[in-house]
């Protein structure tokens, strides 16, 4: 068909006759066709047909028989570079967008998880601890409620929080000073009133280790560690706050003389609570030795229930840096340690005996008397000429506020003093002391309530009471 049309067009251009009508052939001369618009149109169509013919011929193949591509295939081959580039760019954009979306979702999840953990930690820290009975080896009856060994409530506080709690460690908030450092009263953001012990010290891993060990301890008659901080070249320990301070504040004045505020009932209760606290520490595996026990380390709450403090921090305090808030630590140290390098439970028992002596006498263990001479209560009580049966000599050391009101508890407790500060081999255990103090309290309560309590004159190591 195309060839026929082509021949017709050529014949028209050269004046050749065709099968067309005679009228048309006579009217269209070669000269007129050459110059007319019709000729131009015919030439355009001819060129168009030739172009199409060439392309169509390509579909069949060349003379060599090698098949060639069709126009549609040619178009497909000519475009793949652009299509692949567009596909790669589009895929990369989608992948990048997905990565951004995933990263945003992960960030939001982690942020929410962090907030949840922080809120949970703060809630658990501010909530009261759950008390459960924990069986212990060599534990005494009525030794107090003990919690399981967990540190989940131990909080790691920041220096900014503690500065805010103490008004930037204002002197107004200072409530004492001990071996670890100055003690401040503070108010945390959750409303908890705490005691904060602060010292300047380089950071160390041993501090964290010892603090976590202390955080395991929770007993009715021990002061609970709430949190800690090691920051800005400072180490801080945060304890529960006991409003009545240490026992020494209720026994003697600033010069170490009796003020007679506590009756025998409170003193006996304080002695028993303190003994239970130390007995619990010694019952742990391995035993936890206090090593620097003294009267200033016995705190009392609003009901005058005694709690032992500063246990477990002896390894944090270098020797020679201990300072008592109201009495010299030297009077409480076992003198036999100068011959024996190892500290033992019996050394804590010696310190407890000195504590009992202060509790009964109302005097500071080491003080300056009215004549200006140094007075050492332990030396007086343990004079070679004084024995357990010489109770009249020991009575001269007793607080006058107690004389004539409750003689038998005072006498028995004074004999416990002599036993505790005596020879290390004959010193009792804290478990034994708890049992004896419990019996003394029971006999006293019987005497108070019925008036028929059996009077006990004196007690020796061989008596039924001390078995």
Steps between C-alpha positions, in 0.01 A plus 500: 500500500775740586688415180192571288450838670866581451487424127189715466669791667815467283290483188320815601829679554640395158177519302462127450150372423309323763176322539349826629236688300602686186376830631723489797808412300454777246441764762813418708812562302848428633583864521192582700560212738856606560406843616167434661428432868373165393848402384640598835238291679567204271874526562438507874280195483752321282780561746274387782416180320867432428584546866225263603612251237849503635379439854261230395773329300703489814241272652571231246878502520799577288641317211722295727198343666579631842176595667466860607285665755150628448421866568342412833805299598728779388312744715535261794874464455557870452323586827639255762781732610255766607252251642765322706632832628149605595438163664824519699435859610143420594598186691775682687262778596243251629768306691638816657151607598435162663828520692411848625155382610647196679763716672234744620283218632795339683597836653145562623484148645832537684401842631173368637671195647758722674226717647311194618808352669579833667146541631494143623836543677389822668170343608673196648762716673245728663271216604541324834707184491323169521593303809518123497635251745837370385640189670850543634750275659555559871220757503340586831129516570334839461810624326292721274351487155746447220459564129639278226836594352403742228642832385209595276412792727855637510497827306784661310446872554665795331697774670243752372220313680693492827601866473136589455403276794743676737477858366846456349630330815414792720655514845148530640429141393805347669388248763830339591835366393628144496777288364377528141453875507253778574136395534222717354126484533335509158164490326482305172263591219269209587453645850735261681698647790850354495840521667779565248860419588747685281873497450745619236663200336622381164259261323566129540341169404545369854258766622225367273578142603482572874188712460322215323597267784355742753187529287435129561453560872154579627391424853268651755796610713736623227491834319400450138715631218275670243746610235844627411684740272854513365547814298706821480776349718248432775360184656163514673292245690126561542331336799156502650466786746431429868362809672638438850863479395754281677471365852783717632287811446256365760759383753746784556561864420769651283755452780412133549301528823163327564177682423272227643237508224455125444340264750610141546222373271626699201864418576427129521296513178784684324754247623288208379430655157868578451601147599250358249642717225857389565392137545336511158816635336705225664251234384557574131715274284774608517449701822493874451718661766430860590858569610431860607195465720437778754213684663480762225427216256180404681207711378147512638175568317194687621410205728859467629549172317874453455667444163867431429660723237835528319536124461690385193680826429815420695672405172415840355661694782876507527647423838554811707219693332222382728341767712226449755225756526498498879769270634842368414506185291810380684297413808284264295780314326594161635837543675594144408508603133843645570616144550276338237484638152169340410171653603229258621145491632643516850649841418150629419384349830763706682371816333145404596612470863633858493170609348310334787726684745415836346132405491494419873731773628379786284863602466709513189753217507790742481455851635656769714366510853439812707857496630635505145625143509426248225230258605492155342190304595633172365811521712284558808263214425778260411734583784678182615349546843145509360326171428147409401400437862621842614176657385523785751814625322327489163195679635712808551520530124123479440299806403343638816169534314474120502590425862225377728247456214600183320792349678500143372506584123778751561706250700464228238583731212805627686621144541459453126733796456771331703461177302510671161810712564687216669734247346426419137483127565222543757295755310154375401347510153244758395242223479559419865477866598167537316358202690609641837368849428168353387473309828586811704230694312244225562576492873479878518163507323366236739616710793344817357162348413445265793739618766579131555801474278781293638778721622842411364796610706796423278595277214817308438618302203394173666146604589182362344424837343816503297475144369 
